[in-house]
Amino acid sequence: MAILGERHSYSQRLIGPLLIAAVVLGLLGLPLAVWLDLRILSERTLRMQASEISRIVDDMRGFYGSDVVARVLDADGPVTVTHNYRDVKGAIPIPATLSIELGQRISAHDGSAKYRFVSDMTFKGRPPHQLDDFERKAIESLRAHPDQRIVDVSGSLLNQSVRTAAPVIMGPVCVSCHNTHPESPKTDWKVGDVRGIQEVSVTQPIFANMFSFKYSLSYLILASLAGLAIIILQKRQARLINGMNQELTDANDFLAGISMKLAKYLSPQVYKSIFSGQKDVAIATERKKLTIFFSDIKDFTAISERLQPEDLTELLNDYFTEMSEIALRHGATIDKFFGDAILIFFGDPETRGVEEDARACLRMAVDMQQHMDHLNARWHKRGIEMPMQVRMGINTGFCNVGNFGSDDRMAYTIIGAEANLAARLQVIAEPGGICLSYETYALVRDMVRARPLEPIMMKGIKREVVPYAVEGLLGELAQRPQVIIEHVTGLDLFLDLDAIKQNEIERARRRLSEALAALEGSAPTAKAS
């Protein structure tokens, strides 16, 4: 358990800084990485644009130098402008021809930018332009609305292409030339008509800019590694916690089993007060007014001599079990069993007041005496011929109650002359009877009918003690079930008037009548003198 606790503590100390680092990385790292990557991407894009513009300008300069300036310088006479300038010495291209050939020169390079001048109305001496769907739709759309801009974005997962189309508008010079030229496909051009389109397409492979996002990729890799590390630590922590929980469960089960076993040695009230923390396990006592009960089995020594040790043990355990259940049902604190005697008291650790404690003790004693009839009937069936009779003594007075003993071993019990008086009252009680002290009788006098006995003197008690023998019951106790029991040779009678069922009363009455009639018929007749 200690090792698991240290490992768990170390894991907690480790995961804390990692979580903080992950949060800081998430808050600051991503914006920084994006800003750095955007700066690199912008720089890369500008360089590519500058390179493409420079290449296009070089192509224009080259075309102008070779196909315009050189031809002008080579001319012997006047310079003419025609679409088939290559066939005429000293001629230079018209704007449309210049655009077409310049586009071919620019597009001939393996660059990202391409230029085309295309039309669906070429001169008769020239091959027709091969138009795709974009170009055909662009020409048709621009002739209807020349002011609009046509843009198309296409491509694949690894390659993107942007194409734009702008109209080529016929000016006054172009209209005059085309309408009078013998090879013109159309002779009714007007100023503002759309001759064709200028198409610019830019292609950019996506992977070409992939490494422009190196900071973002590094951030994502670090974030992924941090997340993976946290997941691993969390799983490790979960295993540690599960291990600790399992050990705690096992420890709790072990402690629960131990506590249940210890409960057998303690009164339930004492057990609950200790395990709930109401009472401390320390040598400490207090003086309280208690009602003490003491009982003993009459002639138990003689009974034990006639029984085998195993039978005696079983009988005694059965007796203590039944008496304990009754005691606990009335809220008593069972102090101890010694021999065949029982010491019980009311008033600690729980109390309902001195008077109610005394009344509860009397009710318990009456229940015990009445339950002895059931026990004797049960034991009689098991072969125990002599019925057991219990003497009981009850006293109310101040005693010291608490933990007595040493720091290593202690017992929860009571001491005092009042406890000894309860034992003495038990001695003078009749077999199967209950003897009360005057202090107890005064608290329960409305529940019993009792007669005073001869006063007795007790060591530790300066006054004379007047015992009261319970002769009858009053109030609620008088309404308790009646049990008639008799065991003699030839007769085994046990009648519990409360337990017998209503539908069996008539049968019991009939059987008892038959038994009385049989007894009367077998009675001996007196001999004549």
Order of alpha helices (4+ residues) and beta strands (2+ residues): alpha-alpha-alpha-beta-beta-alpha-beta-alpha-beta-beta-alpha-beta-alpha-alpha-beta-alpha-alpha-beta-beta-alpha-beta-beta-alpha-beta-alpha-beta-beta-beta-beta-alpha-beta-beta-alpha
